[in-house]
Amino acid sequence: MNRNLLLAAMSLAFSVSTPVEARRPPLDPLNRVHAGLSVTGADSLGVGLGFDSRMTNLIYMDVGAFMSTSDPVSNEEVPDQDGANTWLLRHGLYLAPGLRLPHKQPESIQWDLFARGGFSGVWAADAASDYDQVSNLGLFGGGELLIKRNSVGLRLSGKAFYFKPYSKYRRVETTVIRPQFGAEMLYQF
């Protein structure tokens, strides 16, 4: 009898109770579009563009690309012992989760500092093989500084790309690390 009474009391309690929801107001997505100048070597200028969005209060996701518009030029046309000195980074696509450095925002001009790393697809040219271009999967790491007033701003970035292309000249896979820098305008909506 006590068991039936307990089950009836529990059923009554569940049927008259109101649902409880533990949540907070959603964050604004802070979507940003950025486009501007890209530099992948001493003589390799181009364009960069992308889309950045807030995932959480500290984590942002950037999807972007860069493309060299100038002809590849290298001072090194004979590979060294490792074979990495003749490779030029030309173009790339990347998916970059970023960690935002938390800080108090001033009212007039806002700034953000990010550490980023992720996966990429890169195109590189080998000066030792008549600048033949190859595509590779790669990794990268770097950082960026955003300075913004209202909905427009400036984004300065620096990344180091790691990839392993196959050298036709040396007939081996070569480990290459190349820098890429950017200065882009951004619009936040």
SULJO-V606417 format. One record per pair of residues at least 12 apart in sequence whose C-alpha atoms are under 8 Angstrom apart, sorted by the first residue. I is the first residue (numbers start at 1). J is the second residue. Records with the same first field share a line. If there is no record, write none. Layout:
I->J ; J
//
This chain:
27->56 ; 57
28->54
29->53 ; 54 ; 55
30->53 ; 54 ; 188 ; 189
31->51 ; 52 ; 53 ; 54 ; 188 ; 189
32->51 ; 52 ; 53 ; 186 ; 187 ; 188 ; 189
33->49 ; 50 ; 51 ; 52 ; 186 ; 187 ; 188
34->49 ; 50 ; 51 ; 52 ; 155 ; 184 ; 185 ; 186 ; 187
35->47 ; 48 ; 49 ; 50 ; 184 ; 185 ; 186
36->48 ; 49 ; 182 ; 183 ; 184 ; 185
37->182 ; 183 ; 184
38->66 ; 67 ; 68 ; 180 ; 181 ; 182 ; 183
39->68 ; 180 ; 181 ; 182
40->68 ; 88 ; 89 ; 90 ; 178 ; 179 ; 180 ; 181
41->88 ; 89 ; 179 ; 180
43->70 ; 72 ; 73
44->68 ; 69 ; 70 ; 71 ; 72 ; 73 ; 90
45->68 ; 69 ; 70
46->66 ; 67 ; 68 ; 69 ; 70
47->66 ; 67 ; 68 ; 69
48->64 ; 65 ; 66 ; 67 ; 182 ; 184
49->64 ; 65 ; 66 ; 184
50->62 ; 63 ; 64 ; 65
51->63 ; 64
58->99 ; 100 ; 101 ; 102
59->97 ; 98 ; 99 ; 100
60->97 ; 98 ; 99 ; 100
61->95 ; 96 ; 97 ; 98
62->95 ; 96 ; 97 ; 98
63->93 ; 94 ; 95 ; 96
64->93 ; 94 ; 95
65->91 ; 92 ; 93 ; 94
66->91 ; 92 ; 93
67->90 ; 91 ; 92
68->90 ; 91
72->88 ; 90 ; 125 ; 131
73->127
74->86 ; 88 ; 127
76->127 ; 128
77->127 ; 128
78->127 ; 128
79->128 ; 170
82->174 ; 175
83->167 ; 170 ; 174
84->174 ; 175 ; 176
86->126 ; 127 ; 128
87->124 ; 125 ; 126 ; 127 ; 176
88->124 ; 125 ; 126 ; 127 ; 178
89->122 ; 123 ; 124 ; 125 ; 178
90->122 ; 123 ; 124 ; 125
91->122 ; 123 ; 124
92->120 ; 121 ; 122 ; 123
93->120 ; 121 ; 122
94->118 ; 119 ; 120 ; 121
95->118 ; 119 ; 120
96->116 ; 117 ; 118 ; 119
97->116 ; 117 ; 118
98->114 ; 115 ; 116 ; 117
99->114 ; 115 ; 116
100->112 ; 113 ; 114 ; 115
101->113 ; 114 ; 115
108->149
109->147 ; 148 ; 149 ; 150
110->147 ; 148 ; 149
111->145 ; 146 ; 147 ; 148
112->145 ; 146 ; 147
113->143 ; 144 ; 145 ; 146
114->143 ; 144 ; 145
115->141 ; 142 ; 143 ; 144
116->141 ; 142 ; 143 ; 144
117->139 ; 140 ; 141 ; 142
118->139 ; 140 ; 141
119->137 ; 138 ; 139 ; 140
120->137 ; 138 ; 139 ; 140
121->135 ; 136 ; 137 ; 138
122->135 ; 136 ; 137 ; 138 ; 163
123->135 ; 136
126->167
128->169
129->168 ; 169
134->165
135->165
136->163 ; 164 ; 165
137->163
138->161 ; 162 ; 163 ; 164
139->161 ; 162 ; 163
140->159 ; 160 ; 161 ; 162
141->159 ; 160 ; 161
142->157 ; 158 ; 159 ; 160
143->157 ; 158 ; 159
144->156 ; 157 ; 158
145->157
151->187 ; 188 ; 189
152->185 ; 186 ; 187 ; 188
153->185 ; 186 ; 187
154->183 ; 184 ; 185 ; 186
155->182 ; 183 ; 184 ; 185 ; 186
156->181 ; 182 ; 183 ; 184
157->181 ; 182 ; 183
158->179 ; 180 ; 181 ; 182
159->179 ; 180 ; 181
160->177 ; 178 ; 179 ; 180
161->176 ; 177 ; 178 ; 179 ; 180
162->175 ; 176 ; 177 ; 178
163->175 ; 176 ; 177
164->176
//
